[in-house]
Amino acid sequence: MKFKFESLIIWQKAMDLGEEILLLSKSFPDLEKFNLSSQILRAGDSIALNISEGSILQSAPEFKKFMGYSIRSLAEVITCLHKAKRRNYITDKEFDIHYSFCFNLMNMMIAFRNKIK
């Protein structure tokens, strides 16, 4: 037995992204502990959290609203990745890998939201 959202590929990928962001943020300097590290972790976790929360709602408009929150959280993660790259906390390769994953997930999430009826 499992919840409906656990079968969603976007939720599964969002869960994976949250764990990857956790590992990545561990390489940030201590001075970012309450700033960029905290922000990227909260935004990364918020993606899957909002997908699951929205999926249990009875109305399509409400689910779409929560998908919007998830998409905006993913945009936050992307911006944090840019900040981390500019501050030389992550390599170009790390940035490219995570950026590509986020780009693909963003497209999947937007397509999914557009199909909610």
N, C-alpha and C positions, 0 to 999 in steps of 0.2 A: 504494500500500500504506500502511495506517496501523494504529495500535493501536486496539483495541476502544474504549477509554475516550475517544478523540478524537471519536467519534461521539455521545457522551453530551451532551445539552443542558446538564445540570447541570455537567459539567466545563467546557464552553465558557463558560457564564455565570460559573463560579467563576474561570476565567482572566481574563475581562473585569473582574470585581470586583477581582482582585488588582492589575490595572493602574490601575484607577480609584483604589484606595486608595493606591497609590504616588504618584499625582499629588496627591491630597488631602493626604497627609502632608507633602508638600513645603512646604505653607503653615504648618505647625506651627512654633512658635519653636524656636530652637536648643537651649534648655534641655530640650526634650523629645526630643532626638536619640537618647538612650539609654534613654528611658522610653516614653512613649506612642507616639512615632513608630515605634520599634523593635517594640513590642508589636503594633500594628495591622498593620504590614507582615508580621511573621511569621505572625500569625493569618490574614491575608488570603491569603497564599501557601499556607498549610497546607491550606486548603479543597480546592483543586485537587490538591495533592500527595497528599493522603490518598485522594481519589476514584481517582486513577490507580493508586496503590499497591494499594488494595483490589481494584480491578477485575481485576488479573492473578492474584489468588489463586484456587485451585481450589475452595475451599469457600464456600458461601453464608454460614455463620456468621462466617467471617473477613471477608468483604466487608462484611457488616452492621456488624461491629466498626469497620472503617475509615470507613464512612459515619457512624458515631457520632462518630468523631474529627472528621470534616469538619463535622458539625453543631455540635459544641461549639466548633470554631474560628470558625464563623460567628457563634455567640453572643458570642464574644470580640470580634469586629469590631463587633458592634452595641453592646456595652458601651463599647468605645473611642470609637465615634461619639458616644455620650452624653457621655463625658468631654470630648471635643473641643468639643462644643457648650456644655457647662457652663463650659468655660474660655475660651470665645469664640474658639476657633481656627478654627471653621467657622461659616458663616451658618445660619440656620434653613432656608433654601432648600436649601443643600448637604446638611444633615442629612436633610431630608425626602426628597430624591432618593435618597440612598444607603440610607436606612432602608427605603424602599419596595422598592428593588431587593433588599435583604437579606431582607425579609419574604417576598417572592415566591420567592426562591431557597430560603429555609428550607422553605417549604411544598412546593416541588418535591423537595427532597432527602429530606424525611421521607416523602413519598409513594413516592419511588423506593426508599428503604430498606425500606419496608413491603412492597414487591412482590418483593424479592429472595427467591428460594426455593432 
